[in-house]
C-alpha cells in the first residue's frame, strides 16, 4: 500500500489538523518507510507458524493457590452503614 500526498491531507482533515503542503510532504516522507515495513511484514508466509503467547519461551514460577487471609466478611458488613442479603447498599449516584 502506498500513501500519497492527497491521502496525508485527507487524514489531516479527518483529524481536524491544519497542515501546510510542506508539512504534508514531511509527514509523507516519515510515513512511507513505515508503510514499506508493513508491506514487508505482510509478504512473509505465516500460514504454518503457530502463534506465540510471548516472544520468549518462558515458564512462570507459580505459587500454590492457598488462602492466606482470614474471612472477615461478616466483621466488615457489621460496621457497614447498610447491608442487605450480604450486599453493601450505596446511595444512588446517577439517575
C-alpha positions as CSV (number, residue, x, y, z in Angstrom):
1,X,0.0,0.0,0.0
2,X,1.4,3.4,-1.0
3,X,0.5,6.6,0.6
4,X,0.0,9.8,-1.5
5,X,0.2,13.4,-0.6
6,X,-3.6,13.6,-1.0
7,X,-4.0,10.8,1.5
8,X,-2.0,12.6,4.1
9,X,-4.0,15.8,3.6
10,X,-7.3,13.8,3.9
11,X,-6.1,12.2,7.1
12,X,-5.2,15.6,8.5
13,X,-8.6,16.9,7.5
14,X,-10.3,14.0,9.2
15,X,-8.2,14.6,12.3
16,X,-9.2,18.3,12.1
17,X,-5.5,19.3,11.7
18,X,-4.4,22.1,9.6
19,X,-1.3,21.2,7.6
20,X,0.6,23.1,5.0
21,X,1.9,21.5,1.9
22,X,5.4,21.4,3.3
23,X,4.2,19.7,6.5
24,X,2.2,17.2,4.5
25,X,5.3,16.3,2.4
26,X,7.4,15.9,5.5
27,X,4.8,13.6,7.1
28,X,4.5,11.6,3.9
29,X,8.3,11.2,3.9
30,X,8.1,9.9,7.5
31,X,5.2,7.6,6.9
32,X,6.5,5.9,3.7
33,X,9.2,3.8,5.5
34,X,6.6,2.7,8.0
35,X,4.3,1.5,5.2
36,X,7.2,-0.2,3.4
37,X,7.9,-2.1,6.6
38,X,4.3,-3.1,6.9
39,X,4.3,-4.3,3.3
40,X,7.5,-6.3,4.0
41,X,5.9,-7.9,7.1
42,X,2.7,-8.8,5.1
43,X,4.8,-10.5,2.4
44,X,6.1,-13.2,4.9
45,X,4.3,-16.5,4.7
46,X,3.0,-17.3,8.2
47,X,0.4,-20.0,7.4
48,X,2.3,-22.8,9.2
49,X,3.6,-20.8,12.1
50,X,1.9,-21.4,15.4
51,X,1.0,-18.2,17.4
52,X,3.1,-17.4,20.5
53,X,1.8,-16.1,23.7
54,X,5.1,-14.4,24.4
55,X,8.2,-13.5,22.4
56,X,10.4,-15.8,24.7
57,X,9.6,-19.3,25.7
58,X,9.1,-18.7,29.4
59,X,7.6,-20.7,32.2
60,X,6.4,-18.7,35.2
61,X,7.1,-19.7,38.7
62,X,3.6,-20.0,40.3
63,X,2.8,-20.2,43.9
64,X,0.3,-22.5,45.4
65,X,-3.2,-21.2,45.4
66,X,-4.0,-21.2,49.1
67,X,-6.0,-18.8,51.3
68,X,-3.6,-16.7,53.3
69,X,-6.1,-14.1,54.8
70,X,-8.9,-14.9,57.2
71,X,-12.6,-14.4,56.1
72,X,-13.6,-11.1,57.7
73,X,-16.7,-10.5,55.6
74,X,-19.2,-10.6,58.5
75,X,-17.0,-8.2,60.5
76,X,-16.9,-5.7,57.6
77,X,-20.6,-6.0,57.0
78,X,-21.4,-5.4,60.7
79,X,-19.8,-1.9,60.5
80,X,-21.2,-1.0,57.1
81,X,-24.0,1.6,57.1
82,X,-26.4,-0.5,55.1
83,X,-26.3,-4.2,54.1
84,X,-29.0,-6.4,52.6
85,X,-28.7,-10.1,51.7
86,X,-24.9,-9.9,52.0
87,X,-24.5,-6.9,49.7
88,X,-23.5,-3.4,50.5
89,X,-26.2,-0.8,49.8
90,X,-24.9,2.5,48.5
91,X,-26.8,5.7,47.6
92,X,-27.9,6.2,44.0
93,X,-25.5,8.5,42.2
94,X,-26.6,8.5,38.6
95,X,-30.3,9.0,37.8
